[in-house]
Amino acid sequence: MSRIRIGIVGYGNLGKSVELGCYQNKDMEIVGVFSRRDPKTIKTRKEGVPVYHLDEVKNMVDDIDVMILCGGSAKDIPTQGPMLAAMFNTVDAFDTHAKIPEYFDQMDKVAKESGKVAVVASGWDPGMFSINRLYAEAILPEGSTYTFWGKGVSQGHSDAIRRVDGVKKAVQYTIPIEDAIKAIKSGENPELSTREKHLRECYVVAHEGASKEQIEKDIVTMPNYFADYDTTVHFISEEEFDANHQGLPHGGLVIRNGKTGLNNEHNQIIEYNLKLESNPDFTASVLLAYARAAYKMNKEGIKGAKTVVDIAPVYLSMRTAEEIRREMI
């Protein structure tokens, strides 16, 4: 059986996790890593993986089945996505929720013109959480859905902080407000604002001479990331950062409180919970499953942009449909 040929664009935490995840998927092989950095400066997790400058992708069109985009959602994916979808099937974890419809439309136009499949906004939120929100609402039309993230490191939000002028290193922890979760699990359906569900806590190492006041202002007022939350910014030394803030745990849950019965007398609760020791490893695993889906769908002649809710689960699996029916249904 021929294997799905994977290209990895970007080699930060997520790109490294995609590389390692490929080795767990026996139907995949890595063709190469692509970066804007000098390839000679990049050492892959396993020896022998080719590294290319991003400018070389145009010469690899016939060598790669799916490109997995591992850059940041703030500035990398919005430009790299359309450029790569014009040549390859793509999968990304674009996670700026407010801009997903706009980004989807852009990718859909490009992918339809190139005859490729572009899976956008996959990962776990957006991604697996999106699917579970949809399932829960469809099953329990009377009710309310709540999403909580953390406590854990948000890669997208941390990346956004690191792009603020004057920031040398940074990490952002998303912290759910426990009283809100307890109320929901007790059967209440409170109306909660964004600010009432989560706190955002940032740890920042500033460049020498940078204005900490300006950095803090730029972070807490950042639209789509921090402006709608109670956000705390801690400035710490590089030594403290390196000692205490290198892990990448995360997680969260989707809860649907629904009512059924003649007079809505029965309370029904659906919960989907993730506890992740490594956010990038899990995100990479989702991206790889959707890379398989993009490959299969394109082989069937499907083209254009898709989100996770547009893709049938059978496309994600290495198993055949018959095996799934026999062993998992």
N, C-alpha and C positions, 0 to 999 in steps of 0.2 A: 504494500500500500504506500502510495506517495504521501509524503508528509507536507503539512502546511508550512510554507516558508514565511518566517516572521522577520520583520524589520523593527528595530526599537529606536524611536526618535527621542533623544534626551537621555542622559545617563546620570540622573540624580538618584534619590532614594527609590522612586517608583521605577525608573528604568532598570536599576539593579535588581529590584524584586521581580520585574517581568522576565529578566534573563534567568533568574533562578527558577521561576515558575515554569518556564518553557521546558526545563529538564524533567518536570513531573508530568508533562503531557506527551505521551509517546507518539502522538500523531503530529507533533510540531518539531521544527528545527529553526535555529536562529541563523539568518543569513548575515546579519551585521547590526552594529550599533551606529547610529548617526548622531552627530553632535556639532554644534557651532564652535566647540573648542578644537584645539589642535589634537588630532587623533593620537599623536605620539604621547600626549599627556594623560591619556585615559587607560587605566588598567581594569579590565573586566574581571568579574568574579571568578570565572574559569578561564584558563589559558586557551588561546586558539580562536577566540571570537573576534572576527574582523571588526575594526572600527574605522569609520569613514567620516569625512567632513560632510555636513548637511548638504552642501552644494553638489555633492556627488549623487544625490538620490535620482536625478534625472537620467543617470546612466544605468540605473538598476531596475527599470520598469519591468523587464521580463524575468527578473530574478526573485521577486518578492510577491507573495500572495496577499499579505495583510501587513500594513504599517500600524504599529501601536504607538500613539502619541503620549509621551510621558512628561511633557513640559507643563508649565503652570497655566492656570486658567486666566490669570490676569492679563498676560501679554503674549505668551507663547502660542497657545492653542488657537486663539482667534485668527492669527496670521498663518500659522503652519497648517492648520486644518484644511482650509480651502486649497492651499498650494499643493498639499499631498493628495487630497481627494481627487484632484484633476488627473492623477497618475495611478493611484493605488486604492484598493479597499483599505479603509481606515477604521480604527477604534480609538476613542478617547474617553477621558474622565472629566470633561468640562463640567465644572461644578458651580458656576455662577448662576444660581437658579433663576434670577430675574432676567437673565439674558439668553436663556436656553431657547425660547421660541425664535428669537432673532438669529441666533447662531444656527439653529436647525434649518431655517429657511435658506440661509446662505450655503450650508453644506449640501442641502437637498438639490439646489440648483446645480452646483458644481458636479456632484456625484452622478446626477442624471445625465448631464452632458458627457461625462467620461465613461458612463456605463458601469460605474462602481457602486459598492455599498459603503456607506459611512455611518458607523454606529456611534452616536454622540451621547454624551452625558451618561456613560455607564460607570460602574463602580459600585459603591454601596449606598451613597446618598449624594446626588441622584444615582439611581441604579436599583439595587435590591430593595431599598426602602420605598422607591417609587412603585415597584410592582406590588409590594405588600399594602401600600396605601390604597392602590386601585382595587386589589382583590377585596380588602376589608370593606371598602365603601360599597362595592358591587354586591357583596353578600349581605351586608347590614345597611340598607339604605337609610334607615332611621338611626341617627347617631352622630358622633363626632370623632374625628381622627386627630391624634396628637403624635408629634415626632419629637424625640429628645436625642441629643447627641452628647456623648462623653460619659464620664470625664475622660478626656483624651486630647491628643495633639491633632489639630486640623492642619493637614499639609497645605491645602489651598490658602488658608488664612495666614499660616506662617510664611508662606511664599510671598503673600501680599505685603506683609510687614517688612520682609527683607528687601523689598524693592523701594521702601521709603528712604528718601535722602537722609544720609547720616547714620543709617543702621548697618552695623557690621555683622551681627548674628541675632537671630530672634526665633522664638517659638511661641505658639499660641495654644492655650488649653481651653477647650470648651467644657463648661461645667453645667450640668442640668440642675435646676432648682428642685430639690427633693420634695418640698411641700406640694408642689404642683403635681408631681408624679403620684404621690400618696392619695391626693384628692381624686385623681382620675381612676386609679386602681380600686378605690372604694365605691366606684359607680357613679361619681359625680361627672357632669359634663360642663366644666367651667369654660368661660370664654377667656382665653389667655392671649395677651399680646406677646409679640416676639420677646420683649424685654422681661416678661414674667415667666419665661420658660428656661432661659439660659443666662449664664454669666460668661464673659470672655476675659481670660487672664493672660497677659502678655509678658514675656521676659525678654528683655532687649539688652544687647551689648552695643553701645554707641561708638562710632568712630571718635577718636580723640579730636576735641574741638567742636564737635557737632552740638547743635542746640537741642538739648533734651526736651525743652518745652515745645519746640516746633515738632519734633518727632512725635511726642505724645499727642499733640493736636492733630497731626496728619493721620495718626492711627485711629483715634476715637471718632473722627469725623468722616472716615472713609466709607463712601456709599457702598451698599451691597455686602459689606464685610463687617463693619463695626458700628456704624452710625445708629443702628436700631437696638443696640444692646448696652447694658451696663458693662463697661470695659475698663479694666484696671491695667495700667502699664507699669511694670517693675523694671528699673534699670539696674543691671547687675554687672559684675566683673566677668571678663572672658573666662577666668579660671573657674568661677562658680558655674557659669553656663556649661562649660565642658564637663564639669564633674556631675552636674545634677539634671541636665536637660538634653540628653542624647537619645533617650528612648522614644519610640513612636507608637505608644498604645492608643487605642481608641475604642469606640463602640457606640451603642445607643439602642433605642427601641422605638417601634411604631406601635401605638395602642389605638384600637378602635372600640369605643363604647357604643354599643347598639341596643336597640329595643325591638323586641318582637312580641307577638301575641295580639289578641283582639283589642286590648286597651294599652298596648305597649308595657305590659306588666312584667315581662321577662327581660332581665338585663343580661346581655351577652358581651363578652370581652374577648377580642382577638389581640394577641401580642406577638410581635416578632422582635427578637432580642439578639444583639451581636455583642460579644466580648472579645476584643481583638488585642493580642499581644503585639502584633505588628500591623499597623494600618497599611503601609505600602505593600506588604506581602499579600494581604487579603484583597486590596484594590487590584493588584496585579493579577491575582487569580480570577477575579471577575472579568477583567479586560481580556484575558486569554480565552475564557469561555466564549465571550462575545466575538473574539477574533475568529474562533471556529465557526460561529454562526454567520459572520460576514462572509467567510469563505464559502460555506455551503450554500447560502442564499444566492451569492453571485454566480455560483456554478449553475443554479437553476434559472438564471436570467434576471434575477431581481436586481434593481438598481435604485439609487437615491439614498437619502438619509433615513435612519431608523433610530428610535429610542428603544430602551429595554422593553417597554410595554407593547411595542409593535412586533416583537420577535417571539415566536412560539418556543417553549422550553426544549422541544426535541432538537432544535438546531444547536443547542449549547453542548450537547452530550457527545462523547466518543462512541456511545452505544448506538446501535441501530434502533429504528422505531419498533421493530419486532421484539428486540431484546427488552426494550423499555416496557412494552405492553405485557410481556411475559413475566418480568422480574420486579417491576417497580409499580405497576398499576394495581 
